[in-house]
Amino acid sequence: MNIIYNSDQYSVVEFGAQKDHEALRFGGYEITDKSVRRECFIGGIQAETFRQNVQELISNEPSIEEIDEFLGKFDSYMGQAVLLH
């Protein structure tokens, strides 16, 4: 587990790939929207796609606002309330 992004609005935690665990075969990401205290987990092939999208995003040296805007695209997936984080 590794925090790969942390702003006032969002945090992203990366979970390493685990070949013996299907949901983490490609690794996984937990995205938390701090303002609404909600999170989502992206695993499997979606994690691989997310990783590629993030690599493309950071290759353009984005601002924090641009990164937060990118992460905002996942707000509709955030159904899990953060009780203790």
Sequence and secondary structure as in RCSB ss.txt:
>XXXX:A:sequence
MNIIYNSDQYSVVEFGAQKDHEALRFGGYEITDKSVRRECFIGGIQAETFRQNVQELISNEPSIEEIDEFLGKFD
SYMGQAVLLH
>XXXX:A:secstr
 EEEEE SSEEEEEE   TT GGGTT EEEEEETTTTEEEEEEHHHHHHHHHHHHHHHHT   HHHHHHHHHTTG
GG  EE S  
